[in-house]
Amino acid sequence: MTRDELQAKLSAKAVHPSLYCLDGLARRNECYCVVHAGNAWKVVYIERAEPSDIATGLTESQAYDFVYEQFRKAFKWTE
């Protein structure tokens, strides 16, 4: 999916914007971040001010899909 599609889906599901950042690493806790890393993309989760790579070597679309999937699982969405 695209960045705009992800933002629209998360907004429609009332996911608070503080729970994700699509512009690199955020300076907040409990946040999924989409990061452009060289020729690839990765997803980083920040917990207690400690960033952890949770998916690497992705395309941009795969990174956005991955973030959506994390929220889908956490909130138990059926779609």
N, C-alpha and C positions, 0 to 999 in steps of 0.2 A: 504494500500500500504506500501511498505517498504521505508526506508530512501533513499536508492539509487534511487528507482523509483520516489519519490517525487523530489529529486534533479534533476533528468533527465528531468522530466516534466517541472519544473520551469525554468530550463536552456533553454529548447526548446522553451518556451514561452517568453524568454528574461526577466525574472523577476530578477532584480538586487539582488545579494546575500546580500546586506545590508538590505534588507527588511524582512529577516528571519534568524533565528538561530536555528539549530537543535541540539545544544550542551548545552542546558540550557539557563539561562538568559544572554542576550547580554547587552552590555554597550552602546547601541545606541538607538535613538528614532525611532518611527514609525516602529516597528519591531515585527513580530510574532515569538515567541520562543516556542520550544517544550522542556518540562522539565519532567524529570523522578522524580516522587515524591513518595517515598516509594514503594508500590506495584502497583502503577498506574502511569499514565502519565497525563499531563495537557498541555494546550496551554495558553500562557500568551501573552498579547499584551502590548507593552511598548509605551506610548505616553507621551511626555513632561517629560521624565525621571521617569514616574510613571507606574510601572507594574500593570496590572489588569488581573486576571484569567478570561478567557473567555470560557474555557471548562475544566472540571475536571473529574476525575474518568474514564479516557479512557484507552484503550489498546494502545500500541505503534502504531499499524496500524491505529487505529481510530484517534489518534492525527495527524498523517501525512495526513490522509484523510481530517480532519477538516481544516488544514492549506491550503491544495490545494483548498478546497471549498471556503475559504475566498478570495483567489486570483481569483478564477473563477467568483465569484460574483462581486468583485471590478472591474475587467477588462472586465466583461461581455463576457466571453468565452462561446461558445455555447456547448461545449462538456462536 
